Amino acid sequence: MYTQDCLVSECLPPHPVVVASHRDDIAASMRLDGWAGRPLLGWWDEASGTVYLLTGSHRYAAARAAGLDEVPVALVDVSDGRLKSHGDELRLDGARLSDYCGGALLKMLREEDQEAATLLEADC
């Protein structure tokens, strides 16, 4: 796993914002102080140039609302072919990835990228 700043326009969040007031509170803080805290967790799809975020829908939306151009993303390191994009969704070993905080994703990260698994557990 390695962390880099990614353009907000190249990221795709794992799900829509659930609690708008939470996003708004984070955005207000980001307007004052910029990004603070741990990076988002994501996977870079080399073919499309898209960063599929695995965590941080609210922080990502807050960064957009605050006008940030980039967000820090810890990019997972997994075996070729395990994660694949299919339109706007991410698939793990061919199955639609819908449970980002447990199940197959966490199991796979524990096997292949323990540092990323720890970051995912901190966000869930």
N, C-alpha and C positions, 0 to 999 in steps of 0.2 A: 504494500500500500504506500502511496506517496500523495502528498497534498500539493495542490496548485490552485491558483486563482483561475476561475472559469468565467467566461462571459455569461451574464444572466440570460442573454438571448439564446445561448446554446444549451441551456439546461431545461429539462422536463421534469416537473415535480411528480412524486409518486401518487398524489391524489389532490383533489381540490381542497381549499381551505375549509375547515369544519367550523372553527370559531373565529368569526371576523374580528371580534373585540381583542382576541389574543394577538392576531396578526397586526392590528392597529397599534396595540401597546408596544410590540416589538419594533414596528416601523418608527414610532415616535422616538424610541431610544436610539435607533440607528441613525436618524436624522441628526441627533446631537453628537453621538459618539462613534458612528460608523459601525462596522462589524465588530462584535465582541463575542468571545466564547469559542467553542469547538467548531471545527468545520462540518459541513454537510458530508454525507457519505454518498458516493455515486459510482457509476460505472460508465466509462467512455466507450461509445460505439464508434469504432474507427471508421466503419463504412459510411455512416451518416454524419459523423462529426457531432453527434448529440451526446450530452452528458445526462444519463438517466439517474435522477436522484433517488436514493433509497431511503433517505430520511429528510426531515426538515421542510415539509410543505409550508408551514407557517413562517419559518425563518426565511425561506426563499421568497414567498409572496411579500413579506415585510421588506426585504431588500429591494425588490422591484418597486414597491410603494414608496420607499425612502429615496429612490433614484440612484441606487448603487449600480454601477456598471458590471462589477465582478463580485463573485462570492468564493470563499475558500471551500474547496471540495477535496476530501480524501478519497482518492480513486482506488477501488478494490482491485486486487490482482487475483484473477481466477483463471482456471484452465480454459483454453480455447474452446469455444462452442457451448460452454455451460450456460452463459447468459447471452440472449439474443433479443434484438428488438423486433417487434411486429407492429408496425404502425406506431401508435402512441403508447403501446404497452410493452412491458418487459416480460420475457419468458425465461424460465429457469429449467434447464433440461427438457425443453419442449412444452412445459405446462405454464399456463398463465400465472404470473406472479401477482397475487392479490394480498397476501399476508406478509407485509414487509417487516413486521416485528417478531417473527417467530417462524416456526415450521421449517420449510425447506431452505429458505434463504439463510437463516441463522445456522442451520446445520451445515450447509455448504461452506459458509464463511469460517465456521469453526474448523473445518477440515483443511481449508485452503489459505485463509488469511486471518489468523487469530486476532491481530491488531484491529482489523475491520470489524470482526465479530464483537470485540469489546466496545467499539464505538457505536455499533448498532444497538447493543444492549443498553448503553447509556442513554440513548434517545428514545427507547421504548418504555 
